[in-house]
């Protein structure tokens, strides 16, 4: 049996995330728990951090009604969320924490249960995404997903705005608007 999903990040990973200042950056474990975020990441994903319980992207997507407004294309976000969890389940089918999360989402969200049953495992490591942020408004961002070689169950997600774009201006505003805290809870 494998160890539970990582719940903390090494200081060096936190320092790296904090050093990224022009993008919203997060350290995320295999269950989509956000373990660390930079200043812009906390401001960008404020609705996720405000959701009940630990910051978890899957729970936010399926169980928080604000997600349908936050993700301009909620259906796409929902499919990508399931695909990421499915991919992880394929890597480690004995991951009890992941099984518990999938069980929780399956019983609390009919949409999750239906998508989980499709067995879709297409994982997106880079793409353009659209959001409707409660403070910054409409955002078009590039998404990059990076593996952390020293921590196989950890990834860094980064959202970047095209330089000079309206989204870049909104990101600058969000960075100044945020309280600067790095803690996820």
C-alpha positions as CSV (number, residue, x, y, z in Angstrom):
1,X,0.0,0.0,0.0
2,X,1.3,3.4,-1.0
3,X,1.7,6.4,1.4
4,X,-1.1,9.0,1.5
5,X,-1.0,11.9,-0.9
6,X,1.5,14.6,0.1
7,X,0.0,17.3,2.3
8,X,3.0,19.7,2.5
9,X,5.7,20.9,0.2
10,X,9.4,21.2,0.7
11,X,10.7,24.7,1.5
12,X,12.5,24.8,-1.9
13,X,9.3,24.2,-3.8
14,X,7.6,27.0,-1.8
15,X,10.5,29.3,-2.6
16,X,10.3,28.5,-6.2
17,X,6.5,29.2,-6.3
18,X,7.0,32.5,-4.4
19,X,9.7,33.5,-6.9
20,X,7.2,33.3,-9.8
21,X,5.7,36.7,-9.7
22,X,4.0,37.3,-13.1
23,X,2.0,34.1,-13.0
24,X,-0.5,32.4,-10.6
25,X,1.4,29.4,-9.4
26,X,0.3,26.4,-7.2
27,X,1.8,23.2,-5.9
28,X,-0.8,20.5,-6.2
29,X,-0.8,16.9,-5.1
30,X,-2.3,13.9,-6.8
31,X,-5.8,14.6,-5.3
32,X,-5.8,18.2,-6.6
33,X,-5.3,19.6,-3.1
34,X,-3.5,23.0,-3.4
35,X,-0.6,22.7,-0.9
36,X,1.1,26.0,-1.6
37,X,0.4,29.1,-3.8
38,X,2.1,32.3,-4.6
39,X,0.6,35.7,-3.9
40,X,-1.0,35.9,-7.4
41,X,-2.2,32.3,-7.1
42,X,-4.1,33.0,-3.9
43,X,-5.7,36.1,-5.4
44,X,-6.6,34.3,-8.7
45,X,-8.0,31.1,-7.0
46,X,-9.6,33.1,-4.1
47,X,-13.0,31.3,-4.6
48,X,-11.2,27.9,-4.2
49,X,-9.5,29.0,-1.0
50,X,-12.8,30.4,0.3
51,X,-14.6,27.1,-0.2
52,X,-15.3,24.9,2.9
53,X,-12.4,22.6,3.9
54,X,-8.9,22.4,2.5
55,X,-8.4,24.0,-0.9
56,X,-9.1,21.3,-3.4
57,X,-9.7,22.0,-7.1
58,X,-12.0,18.9,-7.7
59,X,-14.2,19.7,-4.8
60,X,-14.5,23.3,-5.9
61,X,-15.3,22.4,-9.5
62,X,-18.1,19.9,-8.5
63,X,-19.4,21.0,-5.2
64,X,-19.1,24.8,-5.0
65,X,-21.8,26.6,-7.1
66,X,-19.4,29.5,-7.7
67,X,-17.3,27.2,-10.0
68,X,-19.9,27.4,-12.7
69,X,-19.4,31.2,-12.9
70,X,-15.6,31.1,-12.3
71,X,-14.9,28.7,-15.2
72,X,-16.2,30.3,-18.4
73,X,-16.5,26.8,-19.9
74,X,-17.4,24.8,-16.8
75,X,-18.1,21.6,-18.8
76,X,-14.5,21.6,-20.1
77,X,-13.1,22.3,-16.6
78,X,-15.2,19.5,-15.2
79,X,-14.0,17.0,-17.9
80,X,-10.3,18.0,-17.4
81,X,-10.7,17.6,-13.6
82,X,-12.0,14.1,-14.0
83,X,-9.3,13.2,-16.5
84,X,-6.6,14.3,-14.1
85,X,-8.1,12.2,-11.3
86,X,-8.6,9.3,-13.6
87,X,-4.9,9.5,-14.7
88,X,-3.8,9.4,-11.1
89,X,-6.1,6.5,-10.3
90,X,-4.4,4.6,-13.2
91,X,-1.0,5.4,-11.8
92,X,-1.9,4.3,-8.3
93,X,-5.1,2.3,-8.1
94,X,-4.5,1.6,-4.3
95,X,-4.5,5.3,-3.3
96,X,-7.0,5.3,-0.6
97,X,-7.2,9.1,-0.3
98,X,-8.0,9.4,-4.0
99,X,-10.6,6.6,-3.7
100,X,-12.2,8.5,-0.8
101,X,-12.3,11.7,-2.9
102,X,-13.7,10.0,-5.9
103,X,-16.4,8.3,-3.7
104,X,-17.3,11.7,-2.1
105,X,-17.6,13.4,-5.4
106,X,-19.5,10.5,-7.0
107,X,-22.1,10.5,-4.2
108,X,-22.4,14.3,-4.1
109,X,-22.3,15.2,-7.8
110,X,-24.3,13.4,-10.5
111,X,-22.2,15.2,-13.1
112,X,-18.9,13.9,-11.6
113,X,-20.3,10.3,-11.4
114,X,-21.4,10.4,-15.0
115,X,-18.0,11.8,-16.2
116,X,-16.1,9.4,-14.1
117,X,-17.9,6.5,-15.7
118,X,-16.7,7.6,-19.2
119,X,-13.1,6.6,-18.2
120,X,-11.6,9.7,-20.0
121,X,-7.9,10.0,-19.2
122,X,-6.8,12.8,-21.6
123,X,-4.5,15.0,-19.5
124,X,-3.8,18.6,-20.6
125,X,-0.4,19.9,-19.6
126,X,-0.7,23.2,-21.5
127,X,-3.6,25.0,-23.0
128,X,-5.5,28.3,-23.1
129,X,-8.2,28.7,-20.5
130,X,-10.9,31.3,-19.8
131,X,-12.2,32.5,-16.4
132,X,-14.7,34.9,-15.0
133,X,-12.9,36.2,-11.9
134,X,-15.1,37.8,-9.2
135,X,-12.7,40.8,-8.9
136,X,-10.7,40.9,-12.2
137,X,-13.5,39.9,-14.6
138,X,-12.9,37.9,-17.8
139,X,-9.4,36.4,-18.1
140,X,-7.8,34.5,-20.9
141,X,-4.7,32.6,-19.6
142,X,-2.2,30.1,-20.7
143,X,-2.0,27.1,-18.5
144,X,1.2,25.1,-17.9
145,X,1.4,21.9,-15.7
146,X,4.9,20.9,-14.6
147,X,6.1,17.8,-12.8
148,X,8.4,18.1,-9.8
149,X,10.9,15.3,-10.4
150,X,12.0,15.1,-6.7
151,X,8.3,14.7,-5.6
152,X,6.5,12.3,-8.0
153,X,3.1,13.1,-6.6
154,X,3.5,16.8,-6.8
155,X,2.9,19.2,-9.8
156,X,3.2,22.9,-10.2
157,X,0.3,24.6,-12.1
158,X,0.9,28.0,-13.6
159,X,-1.5,30.4,-15.2
160,X,0.1,33.1,-17.3
161,X,-1.3,36.1,-19.1
162,X,0.0,37.3,-22.5
163,X,2.2,40.3,-21.9
164,X,0.4,43.6,-22.6
165,X,-3.0,41.9,-22.7
166,X,-6.1,42.9,-20.7
167,X,-5.6,39.7,-18.7
168,X,-2.0,40.8,-17.8
169,X,-3.4,44.1,-16.5
170,X,-5.9,42.2,-14.5
171,X,-3.2,40.0,-13.1
172,X,-1.2,43.0,-12.0
173,X,-4.3,44.4,-10.3
174,X,-4.9,41.0,-8.5
175,X,-1.3,40.9,-7.3
176,X,-1.6,44.3,-5.7
177,X,-5.1,43.5,-4.4
178,X,-4.1,40.3,-2.6
179,X,-2.9,40.2,1.0
180,X,0.3,38.5,0.1
181,X,-0.3,35.4,2.2
182,X,1.1,32.1,1.0
183,X,-0.7,29.7,3.4
184,X,-3.4,27.6,1.8
185,X,-5.5,27.4,5.0
